[in-house]
Each structure stands twice: as C-alpha cells, then as structure tokens.
Amino acid sequence: MLKRDSVRTAVRLALLAGTAAALGATPVVAQVEEPIAEVVVTGSRIVRPGLETPIPIMAVGQDEFDNRGMRNFADLATSLPQFTPAFGSSRTQSTFSGVAASGLNQANLRNLGAVRSVVLINGRRVPGGTSTNTAVDFNTIPTANIERIETLTGGASAIYGADAVAGVINLITRRDFEGIEIGASYGESGEGDNQNPSAHLMVGGAFGDRGHGLLTLQYDRQGRVSCADRYVCAEDFLWLNPDTQIRGPNAYSGVGLAGTFFTPDGLAITRRNGSFVDEQGQLIQFSTPIDGYNRNAVRDLAIPTTRIMVAAQGDYEVTDGMRAFAELNYGQAEIESQFEGHPFQSNQPGSLFGGGPGIAGLQPSIPIDNPFVPAPLRAQILAEDPDATEITWWQRFAFNNRGATSTRESVRAVVGFNGEFDSLAGFGSDWHWEVHYVYGRTDVNLGTDGLVGTDRLYYGLRVEPDPDNPGAFRCSDPAARATGCIPINPFADYTQEMLDYLIVSASSTGRSELENIVGYLGGSLFELPAGPLSAVLGVEYRRFSGFLDYDNVINKGLATGNQIQDVDFAAIHTREAFVETVVPIVRDLPFARAVNLEAAYRRSESDGSTEYGTWKYGGDWAPIDELRIRAMRARSVRTPVPGELSGIGQTFGVVQDPCTVARRNANPTRAANCAADGVPADYNPGQIIEQGVAGLTGGNPDLEPEVATTLTYGFVWTPSFAPGLAITVDRFQLEIDEIIASVSRQTALNMCYDTVDRQFCDVVTRGSHVLLPGADYVLESVNEQLQNVASMDIRGVDVSADYAFDLGGQRDLGRLSLSALITFYDKAEQVPLPGDDPLDLLGAAGGSTIDQGYVRRTANANIGWMRGGLTANWNMRYIGKADMSPDSAEAGFPKIGSHVYHNLRAGYTFDRGMFENTEVYVGINNVFDKEPPFFASGTAGTQALDTIPGYYDIFGRSYFAGTRIRF
C-alpha cells in the first residue's frame, strides 16, 4: 500500500526540493533525514517522490499569513514576486471598476488577470467569485484551516482543464488536525483606520477508527480607509506635464456642487453664497479653484469588507483501500464602497433620459421659460440668443454619494471516493484512483446607491404655474404628475422633497454555477530498468453557467450613468479525456543519477462544437544527487466565460470621423473608402456630433478559446555540504495568442477606412442627424465588441533560496531560517491587433486600465529565528525601479524609485502551566512608514487613484497582535 501524503513530509518537500519557496520560519526544515513519502503534487496526478517534479512550484505556509498579520491569500499574493496587484479587482483598486467588481479580492498571477489562473482546494476546483466568470474571489475562502498554498507558475490545462494559462493556485487544507483551536487577532494602521478584527474556531478529530473530520469557522473584517485621511489621495491630483504637478483646488473637478449654467456664447455661470451676481451686479462666472469639487476627499482608498466563512471536510475508510470524502465551503462577503456623486452634464450621454444607439436620448436641459431661472441669467442668455429655448447645465449630484453596497455568497460542495490497490487483475502495481463531484454556486446581490433618476429630472425641470395653488408650481407633463412628479429648482439648494423624488437606487443580481465531475485511474504499468512506468487515465465533465440581471432603471437609461444590458444566461459544457505518464529512463548511473520524461495530453470538446487539445511534455535529469535539471513545455487554453459571450452596455462619447474634410486625405485608401460610402469631400460636422457618437460595448457569442504555450526550464540544487540549503533557478517563457480583448471604437473606425478589405466596417453605422437635415452619411454609432485579437509574450526568471540551520551548536542559540524569492522579467510585449507593432510593457509598474506593465525585478525575503517557544521574523519586500507606464519615460516623466518595505513579527508559545499550547504574537508592517509614490495621471492602472496599492503600501505603518489557543 502506498504511503500517502502526510502534512509534515509534504511541507518539507516543498521547502527542500526547491520546487517551492516557503517564506516563513518553518521548523520542519530540520528533519532532512526522514524518508521522503510519495505524494500527488500540484500539476500532476501521478504519485511520485515530491523531489522529482519537473514543474516549479512555490509554496506558502500558514507561517507567512502569521508573519504579516493577513487572513486573505489575495492580500498576501501581491507581496510575492510571481503575482502583481489585481488591477480593478482588489479591495484597494476596484472603487471605479463598476458594481460587479467592487470589493472583489482576486489574485493576479504573472499579471495575466485572475481569469487565467485555476484555483483549487485540495486539487479540486473552486467556483468563480462573480456571476459571470471563473475568477475566484478569495474573500470567501478561509485561511485558518490552510496547511500550505502551492502555486504552479506555468500552463497546466492538460492536467486541470481550461483556464490554467498563467498557472494554478492549490490551497491544501490541514488533514490531520485533532483538537480545538481558537484564534483571534486585531490590527489597525498608525492612523487609526483599516481596523482588522479577525477570529476563527477550528475543531478536528477522528470519528471511529476509520474517519477524520475538520470544521473551521472564520470571521474577518477589514475597515474603511478614506482618501481624505491619506496624503496620496486627500486632494485631487493632476500630473499631465512632466514638469507640472497640480494638487488641490486647481485640480478639482469642473463639475461643482452649486451648478454651472452655460450661455449661448459659452459663459459658465454659477452661484456663490446663494447669489448668481456679485457685489457689482455682474453674473458670477465659474472658477475651478473656487467653485470646483474635490472628488478624492469622498473616495475610498480601501473598501470595507466583512467576511464570514465556514469550511468542513471529512473522510472515512469505507473498506480497506477505499475512502469516501466530502468538503463543504461557504463564504459570504459584504462590501460597502463609496465615491463621489455623479458629475451630471445635461448634454452628455450618461445624463440622457432613455435613448440608445441610433436613438437620441432626451437631454434634461432646463427650458428657458422655467420659472426658477434667475432673471439676470435669463436676460444674459436671451441677449446672446433671442431664440434660445434650453439651458445646458452641469452639477455635481452629491446629495448622497454614490457607492456599492453588495453581498456575494459562495457555496462549494465536494463528494467523492478514492483508493489504492496493488494490481489490476494482475496487471501493474500501486494503483490509485479517484472519482469526485464538485458543485459550486456564487450568488451576487449588488446595490448601487446615490443615483439620480434622469426621467424624473427631465420632467421635474419642465414646470408651469399650478392653477389650483396660486404662487406654486407643478410639473408640466400630466402623466408625470400622475406618477408623483415634483418641480425641480436647480438654482437653489434642493429641498428634501426634491431629493426624495430624484434619488434612486439600483440593484443587480446574478448567479454562477459550477459542476465538475472527474474520474481517473493511475498506477505503475510495468517496471523499466530505471523504475516503474507510471500513467494516469481519466475523464472529466465540466459545466459553468452564469448571468447578471440589472435593474430596469439601468437597462432603460432611467438613471445617471450609461445604459447597461443584462449578461444573458449562458452555460458552457465541456467534456474531456486525459492521459498523463512518467517514464524513468536512467537511474543510478555516473552523471545520470536519474533521468525521467513526463507527458500529458487532454482532448476537450466544448458544447459539441469547439474542440481543442492541450498537452505538456518535459522531464528532469539529476547528474548528481545534489542537482536536478528540469524542463517542461505546455499548451494551455482559456475558454470564454458568460461575461464575455454576452452583455451589452451603452456608450457615448468622442469618436473622430476619418471622413471629415480635415482627416479624409490622411491616405489614399481612406479617401477612396469615404467616397465609396457616400461621404462628401467637404463634410464638416459640428463638434457636438462627434462628441455624442453612440455605440454598444459588450460580449461576443462567437469567441474562440485563447491559446497559450509555456516553457519552463531550470535547476534545483540541494548541496550536501550545507544541509538545509535549497536553491532553484527557473526560466519561464509564456506566449498567448487569440487573446480575448476589445478593439477600441476609434481603432475600429480607422481600420474600416484605412484598410483595403474594410476591416471592422460591420460595427460602423452611418445615417441621418437632426442637426444636418438631408444628410444620410453622418456617423451615428460605432460598436465595440470582444474579439480574439491580441497576443502576449512574457519571459523571465524565478530564483528562490531557502536555508535553515542551528545556531551555537551546544549552546543552543536557536534555529535560523533564511528564504528569498526573486523574479526577473526580461521581456513583456503585447500586440493589440494582428500586424501591429508590439507594445513594450517591460519595466513599467502601471499603465492604462488594460495594459499594465511588468516591473523588471521584485523580491520577497524572510529571516526567521526560533528558540524554544520564542519566534521572530523579519520580512523584506522589494519592488524595483520602474517607469510609471509603458510610455511614460518617452513622454518625459521620471521613474519610480525602488521601494523596500520591512515587516516584523514576534511570538511566544507557552509549553506549560495554565497557558500551555497558547501562542501570543505582535507585529508591525511597513516599519519605517514609507509613503507610496505619486503616478502621472492615467498611468496607475486604475480610474480612481494616483498610485498602485499592492505594489506600494497605502496604509502606512500598521500594527497587529493576536493569540492562538490549542486544546
């Protein structure tokens, strides 16, 4: 019978094999003399000695969570070199990502996005964290019951199926815990915010002499950090010119609280101290430093998140050689984000009432005969244009700040059987098998507060005297009056009655479901001179479905913000068969202590139409006992998810028509295509037409899978002259083609007219416009749709080193453990469209919201010390010197200097008396209170911040303390 995975041995493998870098003071490193058990390692289903895997794996133990006072792997991941900040889907970067992403906490492996990694618990899939894609939200996963987390950096679709493009994150839970453990901790920043109370209860033990169970309850809350309390975002900041940083009133928003009302000649009139005229009787013109709005002051720097998590697992030996097992996870995350009120502009798409592509919405402008219009303003407008009928106006609707109050609930249930037997009817040996079923479901209830009903605003501004109430007014439209319309006066402070009428909330609900059935059989088929030839055969069925329904006020454009259509229900069914084998070639020869080859292949069919194959092949060579050289090449895929297959949002905005008189002669192809479409050579539309080009942006049901090819090669060195030392160096190369991405509306329009074969013309519509009577060639809309268009080429080197040794010999000065993990990137290129010049992302920390860069060098290191019950750890995190964005240096902006953060922790475990088996600990993160750097506007990879949380600490010096009691 096989000796199965023991926790102690598996952790030791991870530390010593060089297949991992466990960044913590882990005392089990000392036990190098124990025999190595055969285990199933991440990235394979073949039982083997853990030292022999040819795939680089990084392991993080429970110690690393303790060393940083963290209780969420996504928070910890950003400090590890293989990961980058999860742009747009983390607690500190999703304020402006939309309600569907607000408050998510996802892990971004190799900066390829959370959707390109597979997350497993004990080797079995985890449901996605939203209702429209497979990316996992770590907010709903407890960490108290985690033994270690193994991260495989490289393609693994041949083993785990689609989505394992960047790699695999496998959370391995404690399997042998017996007793009761109670833990509690508290942390907060030196500023008194980001309060983080956390607690857990874990109960485990045997039932009968054949079973074991573990129950974990965990609570965690991470408090709000407001921009108002941090210098990096307390004031609006503008940095468009390398030589000029603007912070404070001059950078404020031009959409102010008091409202701005435009005259036909372009004067911007506002109200100060309740009056529209100054002491000289002149109309007051808007001034940004005086009348502007500080958006940053009401934004969240870190979104408050409350998490409740439950995990239960158990196994029972049904018969000799067969066990039944089950796992149950439940997680609930509640978030409450806030940001500034809507910047209403009556002439802009997000403020229109209704409408859609090809259908003009109604502008909630103010009729000139509105009785609330101040007399001096009306006189000025009519003096400039006696025929004026409407007033264009802007106002910050900060009656009730916008934000998201949302709940996400995730359930995961696993049942299965596994076992071992000696032979299969006399064939082979050491057989093992497993059949399991995973059901996962995520429900989202997403609320958006602080919206203004554009239909209510439109009708509320159309006012007439009330014949039944002399001196009072009513809404002009009878149907609107019947539904409770209230006259709106934007020229004074809004009354509570007006606010109650105008303010609306919207919600969206959705659900995603995962069903996964896996069955496999593996063993040693026969003996070769160098050892057994091992293989695994298996089949898998996977179904992922999801949808997201928005409120009617969003669907129909009845609230401030663009119209968004639902993500329709979609289900992706995948049927697969796979095979994996390990072939020992040579054993115990000079300069060939071991040579092994490894390969796997998986054939997949998705919904009966899309078929694809994924594979891996490689091996390892140990010329001497202390050195193992390894290499692996793999093909992986990522299949489209429901959020990419459907879901349409309305968009309006500036699109420059290539066929105007000023642009059509840029090249002969463009001029010919414009003429072919009937656009006259003297076509010169007004600015308002180009500013309001409509369009749809959304999913595409015809998307194909992304295809990635990865290559890793390197070595593991465990020198005999330094027991406890392990060094690994691994080169990685990752190329992805057919990446699912959008082609911008401007790019699509330009290519329609600049290419002979008229690319992307199917998303362009021309027609008539009310401002150009008789013209049928006006640019009406340009759609934007996800397509398989982009490619990436990422290359670099991972280096890890671990060393543990006793101090003082006979004097017993304790045990010192050293570890370091470093990633060097030397190539990072993206080709947005086939045939385009590559965009060089190397050496940049940020970028736009869709093209973040790759810092050349990042590292994480630990120095740990243990003596008796006393432990201490010093963690250092390094982010190398970097450009702000891929093009910031060319534009003249300075580099961001290298940053080093220092984090300390000390703890003591009592081994006798009434506090026996009780640990107490304290720690400090960002010991030297290092401030985050400012980034040029638009280069931080987020719409709301001028720095990059995750890379650069935004909390400042923080403190934590806790205790763990075991019975």
N, C-alpha and C positions, 0 to 999 in steps of 0.2 A: 504494500500500500504506500502511496506517495506521502511524503511528509509535507503537509500543507503550510500555507503562508502564516507564519507567526509574526506578530507585530514587531517584536524586538528584532528579529532577524531581518525583516523587510526594511525597517528603518536603517539598520546597519548596512544593508546592501546599498541603499540609496546614498549613504554617506561615503562609503568606502569605494564603491565601484567607479566613482567618477561619473556615473550616469546621473548624478544629482549633486546639487549643492544645497545642503540643508543649512539655512542661515540662522543658526541658533546654537546655544551651548548645550549640546546633547550628550549626556554622559555615556550612552550606549556605545559610543565610538571606541571605548576602551576594549571592547570584547572582540578583538580581532582574531582570537584563537578559536572561536567557536566554528563548527562546521556550517557551511552555507546551505540553507534549505533550498529546495526547488520551489519556485513560485510562478504565478502568472503576472507578468509585469505590464504596465501600461504600454499600449502599442502592439500587443501580441496576445494571442490566446493559447500559445504553446507553453506548456510547463517546462521550465528550464532553470538552471542556476542564474540568479539575478545578475551576476557579474558578466554574463555573456551576451547581453543585449547589444545589438549594433546601433541602437537608436539613442540619441542623447535625451536624457530625462532630467528635469530639475525637480527636486522635492523640497517642500516647505513643511516643517513640522509645527506642532502646536506651540513650541517654544517661540517661534517667530511672532505669532499673534501676541503672546505674552510680552515679548520684548518691546513691542510698540504700543501695547495697550489697545489693540484693534480687535474688533469682533466681526469683521466683514472681509472676505477674501478680496473683493474688488478694491477696497481701500488699500490693502496690503500690496496688491498686484502692481499698482502704479510705482511702487518703490523698487520693483525688481526689473533688471535691465531688459529682459525679454518682452516686457509689457510697456505700453505707453499710456498716457491719460486717455480715458474713453471719451473722446470729444463728442459733446452733445448727449451723452447718456451716462452721466455720473452725477452724484449729489452736488458737486460744485460746478458743473458745467452745462446743466440742462435747463436753466431758467427760461431761456428763449427757444428751446427746441420743440415747443408745442406740448400740449397737454398729454399727448400719447407717450412722450419720452420723459416728461418732467419727473424728477426724483428717481429715475432708474439708476442702478449701480451695476455696471457691466464691466467685464474685463476685456481689454483690447490687446490681444497677443500680436506681436510684430506690427502693430499699427495698421492692421488689416480690417479692423472692425469686429465687433463681437459676433456678428453673424457668420464669420468664417472660422469659428472655433467650435468644437463639440465639447460639451460639459457632461461629465459622467459622475455618478455616485456609485462607488464600488464596481466600476466598469460598465454601468448600465445608464441609459440616457436620462436626461433631466428635461422637463418641458420648458418651453420658452417663457420669458418673463413678460411678454406683452401678448396681445390677442392677434397679432399679425405677422410675427416672425419667430424664429427659433432661438434667438439670442437670449441667454439666461440672465435673469436678474438675481444677483447674489444677495439682495435684500431679504429674500425669502428662504435662504439656506442657513441653518445654524452652523456654528463652528465649534461649539463646546465639545461635540462628540467626534471631532475630526482627529484622526491619528496623524495623517500627513496628506498633503496635496501634491500629486505628481503632475507635472506639465511636460508634455511631449511637444517639442517645437519642430514641426515638420508635418508633411502630409500624411494622413492616416485613414483616408477613405476606404482603402482596401480592407481595413480591419473593422472600422466603425461606421462605414457608410458616408453619405454625403455630408458636407459642411466642414469636415476636418481638413481645411486648407491650410490655415496658419498652425493648427495643432490641436491638441486635446488637453483638457484640464480634468483630471480624475481625482475626486475627493474620496479618500479612503477613510472609512469610519472605524472607530475602535470596536474590536470584535471580542475581546477577552476581558472587558471591564467587569468587575464584580464589586458590589457595594453601593454606596451612596456618595455622590459628590455634590457639594453646594458651592457655588462661586458667585461673587459679587464684586463689582468694580465701579469706579466713578472717575471721570476725567472732565477737565474743562480747560479752556485756554487761559492764558495770563490776563486776557481782557475780560474774563468772567463769562464768556459765552461759549458756544459749542459744547454745552454740558452733555455728558455722555454717561448716564447711569445704565448699568447692564447687570444681568443676573442670569444664572442658569441652575437647573437641577438635573442631575443625571443619576439614574438608577439602573443597575445592571446585575445580572446574576444567572445562575443555572436554574432550569426547571427540570426536575427529574435528573437522570444521569445521561440524558441524550440531547438536551436542548440548552439554549442560552438566549437571553433577551437583553435589550438595552432600550431605555426610554430617556429622551432628552427634552427638556422644556427650556426655552431661552427667550429672554426679553432684552431688547436693546433700544435705546432712544438716542438719537443724535440731534442736538438742538440747533436752533437757527443761528446763523451768523449773518448779520445785516451789513450790507456795504457801507452804511452810514458809520459803522464802527471800525472801519479799516481804511487806512490812507490810500491804499491801492485803488479803491473804488468809491470813496466817500463823495467825490465830486466828479461830474462829467469831465471826460478827458478826450482831447483831440490831438493827434500827432500825425499829420498828413505830410508835413515837410520835415526832412531830417534835422533841420536847424531850429525848428519851432515846435515846442510843446505847449499846448494850451490846456490849462486845468482851471476849473472853476467857472464863474459866470460867463466868460467869453465862449466857453464850450457848451453852454446849456442848450437845450432844445429850443428851436424857434417856434414850437407849438406850446404856448403858455397857458397858464390857468385862467387868465381873465378873458381870453378870446382875442382873436385878431380878425378884423373885418376889412376887406380889400375894396378899394375904389377902382373904377374902370381904368384909371391911369396908373394903377399899381401901388398907390399909397396903402400902407398897412397900419390901420388904426386900432388902438387898444384902449383899455380902461385902466386907470390907476386911481386908487383911493376913491373908488366909486364914481369917477367922473371921466368923460371922454374928452374934456377940454382942459387945458392948463390954465394958469392964472391969467394969461393974456387972452384967453378965449379961443386959443388955437387947438385944433384936434391933436390928440397925442398920438405920435407915431411909435410903433413897436420898436423896442430896442432889446436885443437878446440879453446883454448883461443886466438889464433892469427887469425885463418882463419875461425872460426865458425860464425854463423849467429844468431843475436838476434831477434827471432821471435816475442816476446812480443811487441817490440817497434812499430810494424806496425799493431797491432791488435786493434780492437775496444773494449773498456770496456763497452760502451753503444752505441747502434746503433742509428744514427739519424733517426727520424721518423717524417713525415709530415702527418697530418690528416685533412681531410675536411669532415664534417658530416652535414646531413640535416635530420630533423625529423618533420613530420607533423601528426597531429591527429585531428579528429573531430567526433562529434556525433550529431545526430538530432532526436528529438522525432517525429517519423512518425505519430503515433497516441497515445492516452493515453495508457500507459502501454507497448509501443514498441518503441525501439530506433534503429536507424541504426548507425553504427560506422565504422570508417576506420582509419588505421595507415599506414604511409609510412616512411621508413628509407632508407637513402642512406649514405654510408660511403666509403671513399677512403683513403687508407694508402699507402704512398710511403716510402720505406726504402732504405738505401744506406750503406751497411756494407762493411768493408774491413778487410782483414787479409793477412798473408804473402804469398809470391809466392810459387809455387809448389816445394816441395823437390824432384826433379827429381832424380831417381836412375834407370839406364838403365836396371838393372836386376830384378826390382820389378814389380809386377802386374800392379800397377797404371800407369806405364810408358810404358807398352807394346802397340804395334800397333796392334789393332784388337784382334782376338782370342776370347776365351770363354771357358766355362767348357768342358774339353776334347779336346780342340783345342788350341795349344800353340800359343800365340801371337808372333809377331816379336819384337826382342829387338832392340831399337835404340842405339845399341853399335856403337863404332867407328872402321871401318876397319883399320887394321894396315897399309895398304897402302894409307890411306887418306893423301893427300899431305900436309895438315896443321899440322900433328902430329910433334911436335918439335923433332929435331934429337936426343937430349940426352934422351928423353923419349922413342923413338922408339928403340934406342940402348939398353937401360936397359931391355925393355920387351923382345926383341929378345935374349938378353944374358941369360935371365932366361928361355925362352922357344922359341927355334928357329922356332917352328911350329905355334906360336901364330898367329891368324888371326883377332881377335877382341879385343878391349879395353873396359872394363867395366868402366863406369864413373858416377859421381854424380855431380849435380849442382843445386843451388837454382835459379829457374827461376823467379827472382824478377824484370823482365823488367817492369812489370805492375802488381802491387799487385792484387791478387785475391780478389773477393768480390761479393756481390749480389746487384743488382740494380733492385728492384722489385716493382710492384704495385698490390695491392689487392683491389677489389671493391666489395661491398656487397650491395644488394638491398633486402628490405623486405617490402611486401605489405600485409595488412590485411583488409578484409572487413567482415562485419557480422551484425547480428541483435541480440538483446537481449530484455528481457522484464519481466514483472511481471503480474500476475493476481490472483484474490482472490481464485478461486476454479476451479477444472477441472470437469465440468458437475456436480457440487455439491459435488465432492469428494475432500477431503483435503482442504488445505488453504495455503496462502502465497507462491504460485508457482512462480518460476523464471526459465528462460530458455535462452539458447544462441546457436546460430549457427554461426560459423566463418570459414573462409578460409584464410590460410596463404600461401603465395608464397615467397620463399626466393631464392636468387641466389648469389653465390660468384664466381667472375672471378679472376684468378691469371695470371699474366704475370711476370714470374720470370727469371731474367737475371743473368748469371754468367760471370764475366769478368776475364781477365788475364790468360786464359788457353793457353796451347801450343799444337799445332797440332802434335800428335805423328806420324802420317803418313808423315807429312811434315818434321818432324825432321829425321825420318828414311831415307827418300830418299835424304834429304839435306846433310846427312853425307856421302853418297856414291857419291864420287866426282872423276872426271877424268879431264885431261887437255882438254881445249876447242880447237879443231883443227882449228876453224875459228877465234880464237882470241889468238894468241901466248902469253904465260905467264899468261893466265887467265884459269879459271876452270869452269866446268859445272857439273850438276847432271848426274850421270851415266845412270840412267833409262830413256829411251826415252819417255815413257808415262808420267813420272813425269815432264820431261822437257816441254812436251806439255801443261801441266796444270800450268806452271809458277814456277817450282821448282828453288830455289835459293841455291847455295852451302853454307853450314853452317860451320863456323870455331869456335868451342867451346874453342879454346886455346887462344883466344884474346877477346877483347871487341866486342860485336856484333854490326854490322853496322845497320843503320836504315833500310836498305833494307832487311837485315836478319830478323829484328824484325817484320817488316810489313808482312813478309811471314809466320813467325812462330806463331804469336799471333792470337788466335781465341777467339771468344765469343760464348756462347751457351745460349739458352733460353728454357724455358718450359712453356707451357700454359695449363690451366685446368679450369674446371668449376664444381661446385657442385650446385645442386638444391634441394630445399625442398618444398614439397606440403603437407599441413596438413589441413584436414577437421575435425572439431569437432562439435558435436551437443549433447546437454544434456538438461534434464528437471529435476527440483528438487522442492521439497516443503515439507510441513508438511502433512504427510499422515493421521494421526489422533492423537487425544490427549490421552496421558497417564496420570496417576495421577501426575507424576513429570514434565510433559510438553509434547510438540509435538514430535512425532517420525518423524524425517526428513530423506529424502532419495534423491539421485540423480541417474538417469539412463542416460547412454549416449553411443554414438558410435564414433569411430574415424578411419580415414584413413590417413595413412602417407606414403609418398614416398620420399626416399632420394637417390640421384644418384650423381655420380662424376667420374672424370677421370683426369689424368695428363699425358700430352704428352711431352717427352723430345726430344731435337734436335737429328738429326741423328749422330752428332759428339759424343754425349753421348751414344746413342743406339749402335753404331758400334765400340766404343772404339777408336775414332779418336782424342781424346784429353786427356791431362793428367788427371788422376783420373780414377776410375773404370767404367766399362760399367754399365749402368742402363737402364732397360727396362721400358716401359710405364706402368702406372697404368691403366689398361683397364677400359673402361666404365662399371660401374655396377650400378644397380638400385635395391634398397631394398623396397619392397611393404609390408606394414603391415596393417592388418585390425583388429580392436579391438572393444570390447564391455565392458562396465564397469558399476559398481554399487557401491554406497557409502551410508552409513547410519549412523546416530547418534541416539542413543536410551537413553533418560533420564530415569534413574532407580529410583532415590530418589531425593527429593527436600525439603529443609527447615525442616529437622529433626535434633535432637540433634546428634552431631558428624557426621552428614551427611547433610551438607547444600546443597550439590549437588553431585550426582554420575551419570556419563554418560559413556556409552560404544560407541565405534566407530569401524567401519569396512569398508573395501572396497575390491573389487575383480575386476580384469581385465583379460579377456581372449584375447590372441593375436595369430594371425596367420600371419606368415611371408612368402611371396612368395609361399603360398599354401602347404608348406611342414613342416616348423618348427612351432610348436605350443607350447605355454607356458602360464602359469598363474602367475600373480603377485597379491599380497594381502597385506593388513595391518589389524591389529586389536589391540585395546587397549582402553584406557579410562582415565578418571580423577575423582578424589574424593576430595571434599572440606570438611574436617571435621569441619572447622570453616571458617568464611568469609575471614579471612586473609591468609589462607593456602590452596593451591591446590596441590595435589599429582597427578602425571600423568605418563603414561607408554604407549609405542607403540612398537609393533613388526611388521616388514615388510619384504616382499620378493620383491627383485628388480632384474632386468636383465640389461645387456648391450649387444646389438646385434653388430655383426661385421660390419665394415664400408668398403667402397670400397678400401681404402688404405691397409686394412688387407686381403681382399679377392683376390687381385691380385697385380701385380707389382713385378718385379724381378730385382735384382741388382747382378752384378758380383762381386765376391770377390776372392782374392787370399791371401795366407799367410801361416804361420806356423801351421801345424796340425801334431801332433806326432802320428805316426802309431803304434798302440798297438802290431802289429805283427812283429816288428823288433827283432833282436836277443837280444837286451838289454831290451825289455819290454814284450815279449810274455809269459814269465814264471811268471808274477806277480801273476797269479792264474790259477788253472787247467782249469776253464771254458774258459778263454781267449786262452790258448794254444790249446785246442781242437777246438775251433772255427776258429782259424787261420789256423790250419792244414786242417780243412774242406773246407776252401776257397782256398786251394792250395798254401798257402804261405810257402815257405821252412823254416826250422828251422834256417838256417844261413843267412836269409835275412837281409841285412845291407845297405840300400840305402844311397846315399850321402846326405849331408846337403842341397844341392841345390834343391833336390827333395822334401824334407819335407818343405822347405821354400816356395814352389810355388804350394801348393795344391789348386786346383781350386774349385769353388763351386758357387751355386746360393743362394741368400738370398731373401726372399720375402713372399708374401701373400699366402693364402690357401683358396680356394673356399669352402672347407668342414668345415669351422669353425662353432661352435655352440655358442649360447649366453653364456656369463658369468652369474653366478647366485650368488646373494648376499642376506644374511639375516642380518637384523639390529634389534637391540633392544635398545631403549632409555627409561630411567625412571628417575624421579626426582621430584622436587617440586618448586613451586612458592610461595614466602612469601611476602606479602604486609602488614606489621604491621600497625594497626590503631594508635598506639602511635607515629608513625613517618610518617605522611602523605608525600607522595612523595618518599618514600623508597620502592624499589623492589629488591628482591634477588632471584636468581634462581640457582639451582644446578641440573645438568642433567648428568647421567651416559650414555655412549654410548658404544655399542659393535657392531662390524661390521666384518662379515665373508664373504669372497668372494671365490668361487670355480670356477673351469674351466676358470681361467684367461687366456686370450689370450696372449701368450708370445712365444719367440723363445727358442729353445733348442740349446745351443752353438754347433758349429761343433765338438769341441773336446769332449764334453759330449756325443753327439750322436754317435760318432765313438767309444768311450769307451764302451757305453752301447751295441752297436752292438756285441762287442766281450766279454763283461763281463756278459752277461745275457744268460740264457739257452734258452729263447724263442726269442733271437736275436732281441731285440728291436732296432728300428731306422735303421736297415740294409737297408731299402729301399731308404735311402738318401746317401748311400755309393756306390762308383763305383771304381772298380779296372780294370787295363788294362795294356797297354804297355807304354814304355817311351823310348825316343830316346837315353838316356844315359845308358839304360840297355837292349841292344839288346837281343831278345829272351824271355824276361820276360813278362808274361801276368798277373802278380799279383801286379803290382805297384799301390799304392794309387793315383788315378787320381783326384777324386773330392769327396767332402762331402758337401751336401746342407744343408741349414738352413732355416726352414720354421716355420711360426707362427702356434701354436697349442694351444689347450685348455689343459694346463698342470699345471699351478701354482695355488696357493691359498694363502690367506692372512687372518690374524686375528688381528684386530686393536681394542683397548679398552682404555677408558679414561673417564675423567670428564670435563665438561664445567661448569664454575662458572661465573655468572655475577651479578653485583650490580649497581644500579642507585639510586641516592638520590639528590633531589633538594629542596632548602629551602631559605627563605628570611633571609637577614642579617640585624640586627639592629632594626627590628621592626619599631617603629615610626620614627626612624632616617633615614630610607631608605638608607641603605648601599648597596643596590643592591641584586641580587639573585645569589646564588652559586649552581652549579650543579656538582656532582661527579659521575663518572662512571668507572667501571673496568670490564674487560673481561679476564678470565684466562682459559687456557686449560692445563690439566694434562694428559699425556699419561702414562699408566702403563703396556701396552702390545702392541707389534708391531712385529709380526712374519710373515715371508714369507716362503712358501715351494715351491722351484723352480720346483720340479718334484714329482709326487706322490711317497711316500715311502721315500723321502729324509728327513734328519733331518732339522728341522726348522732353518731358518736364523733369528737371533735376530736383529731387526732393532731399538730396543728401546734405546734411549739415544744418538743417533748419529745425527749430523746435516747434514752430507753429505753421500757419498758412491760412488759407481760407477755410470755410466750413467743410470743404470736400477734398482738399489736397494738403493735409498736414505733412510736415517734414519728418525727417529722421535725424535725431541728434547723433553725431558720429560716435561718441563714447559715453556710456553710462555704466555705473558700477554700484554695488552694494557690498559692504564688508561688515563682519562682526568679530569682536574679541570677547570671548566668554570665559568666565572663571568660576570654578566651583570648589568649595571645600566644606565637607560635611553638609549641613543644611543650608549653607550660605551660597548664594549665586549672585553674579554681577555680569552685566552685558553692556558693551559699548558698540552701538551700531552707527555706521557711517554710510551716507548715501551721496553719490557723486553724479552730477549732471554736467556734461562737458560744455565747453564754449560752443555757441550756436548762433546762426542767423535767426532773425525773427521769423522769416518766412522764406520760401524758395526764391523770391525775387527782391527781398528787402535790401540786400547788400548792393545789388545793381542800382537800386533807387537811392543809395547813399545812406541808409540807416545803419547805425552801429550794431555790432554783435552783442549778444547777451553773454556776459562773462560766465565762466564756470562757477557752479554752486556746490558747496559741500554742507550737508546737514548732519548734525550729531545728535544721537538719541541715547539716553542712558536708562538702565533699569537695574534694580537690586531687589533681591528677595531672600526670605528665610523660611525654611520648612522645619517645624518643630518635630522632634522624633520621640518625645516622651512627655509625660505629665498630662494635664487636662487638655493641652492644645496639640496633642500628638496627631500627626498627619494633617496639620494645618499650615498652610503657606500664606504669608503676607508679603506684599511687594509694593514698590513705589517706582515711578519712572518720570522722566522728563523727555519730551520730544522737542526738537529744534532748540537745543540747549542755549545757543547763542542768539536766539530770536532774530534770525536772518529774514529780512524783508523780501518779498517777491519783486521781480523786476517789472517795469512797465514795457509793454509792447506797442509798436506803432498801430494806429487804428486799422482794424480789419485784418490783423496778422496773427491773432491769438487763437484762431481756430474755433471761435465761438462768437455769437452775435452780441453778447452782453458784457463781456469782461475784457480788460486790457492786460491780462496776464494769463498764465496757464496753470491753474491748480492741478495738482497731480505731479507735475514736474517741480513746481516751485511752491513751497509751503505758504498757504494764505492764512493760517491760523495763528502764526507766531508761536512763541514759547508756550507749551502746553504741559499739563501735569496729569498724572493718573495714579491711582492706588487701588488695591484690591486684595481679596483674600480668596482662598480655595480650601475647603474643608472636606476631607475624605473620611468616611466611616467604613 
